[in-house]
Amino acid sequence: MKNNSRKINRQHRHKRTRAKVKGSEVRPRLVVFRSSKHIAAQIINDQTAKTLVGITDKHLPKDLELAKGLSTKIAIAEALGRLMAEKAKLKKIEAVVFDSAGYKYHGRVKAFAEGARAGGLKF
């Protein structure tokens, strides 16, 4: 039951955040999902309920990971944040609202956000 309660607590935090955080056409919502092995993110326009950009760590080629020394999950999350910023720029998205999906702003979520900021996204 303990593992299940952790998940439920995160879902409650996410629900509380979603009541306040809304993405628009001008500033869409950047939401991050993490599991024990992977990390994924989407940029969503909540007014039209459309995903504008989506990315997972599976989008990083394995040879890129080896070439840049991305051996830890935190390093992969930061590289994924930079890649998300590049994809967002191609769609002419410069500013977003950050939604951590109930996860603490710590570890991989923080590394992803810092990578996205370093890539040029403003939030």
C-alpha positions in Angstrom: 0.0 0.0 0.0 2.9 2.4 0.7 4.0 2.5 -3.0 0.4 3.2 -4.1 0.0 6.0 -1.6 3.1 7.7 -3.0 1.5 7.7 -6.4 -1.8 8.9 -5.1 -0.1 11.8 -3.3 1.7 12.8 -6.5 -1.6 12.7 -8.4 -3.1 15.0 -5.7 -0.3 17.5 -6.0 -0.6 17.4 -9.8 -4.3 18.0 -9.7 -3.8 21.0 -7.3 -1.2 22.4 -9.6 -3.3 21.9 -12.7 -6.1 23.9 -11.2 -3.8 26.9 -11.2 -1.5 26.3 -14.2 -3.0 26.7 -17.7 -1.3 26.7 -21.0 -2.3 29.1 -23.7 -1.4 29.8 -27.3 1.0 32.5 -26.2 2.5 30.5 -23.3 1.8 26.8 -23.6 2.3 24.4 -20.7 5.6 22.3 -20.5 4.8 19.2 -18.5 7.4 16.6 -17.5 6.8 13.0 -16.7 9.4 10.7 -15.1 9.4 7.0 -14.3 12.1 5.0 -12.6 13.9 4.5 -15.9 12.7 7.2 -18.4 11.7 10.8 -18.7 9.3 12.4 -21.1 7.9 15.9 -21.7 5.2 17.6 -23.8 4.4 21.2 -24.7 0.6 21.5 -24.6 -1.9 24.2 -25.6 -4.7 23.7 -23.0 -7.1 26.0 -24.8 -7.2 23.7 -27.9 -6.2 20.5 -26.0 -3.4 19.9 -28.5 0.1 18.6 -27.9 2.5 20.9 -29.8 5.8 19.2 -29.1 6.5 15.8 -27.4 9.7 14.1 -26.6 11.1 11.2 -24.6 14.6 10.1 -23.7 14.2 7.5 -26.5 14.6 10.4 -28.9 18.2 10.7 -27.9 20.3 8.5 -30.2 22.5 6.0 -28.3 25.6 7.1 -30.1 24.9 10.7 -29.0 24.7 9.5 -25.4 28.0 7.7 -25.7 29.7 10.6 -27.5 28.7 13.2 -24.9 29.2 11.0 -21.9 25.5 10.9 -20.9 25.8 8.0 -18.6 23.6 9.2 -15.8 19.8 9.8 -15.9 20.3 13.4 -14.7 22.7 14.1 -17.7 20.2 12.5 -20.1 17.4 14.7 -18.6 19.4 17.9 -19.1 20.3 16.9 -22.7 16.6 16.1 -23.3 15.7 19.6 -22.0 18.0 21.2 -24.5 16.6 19.1 -27.3 13.1 20.1 -26.2 14.1 23.8 -26.4 15.4 23.3 -29.9 12.2 21.6 -31.0 10.1 24.3 -29.4 12.1 27.0 -31.3 11.3 25.3 -34.6 7.6 25.6 -33.7 8.2 29.3 -32.7 7.6 28.7 -29.0 9.7 30.9 -26.8 7.9 31.1 -23.5 6.2 28.3 -21.6 4.5 27.6 -18.2 6.4 24.8 -16.4 4.3 22.0 -14.9 6.3 19.4 -12.9 3.3 17.0 -12.8 3.4 16.7 -9.0 7.0 15.7 -8.9 9.4 17.7 -6.7 11.6 20.2 -8.5 14.7 18.2 -7.8 17.0 15.7 -9.5 15.9 14.8 -13.1 13.0 17.3 -13.2 15.3 20.1 -12.2 18.0 19.0 -14.7 15.4 18.9 -17.5 14.1 22.4 -16.6 17.7 23.8 -16.5 18.5 22.2 -19.8 15.4 23.7 -21.4 16.3 27.2 -20.0 19.9 26.8 -21.3 18.4 25.9 -24.7 16.5 29.2 -24.7 13.0 28.5 -23.3 11.7 31.1 -20.9 9.6 30.1 -17.9 
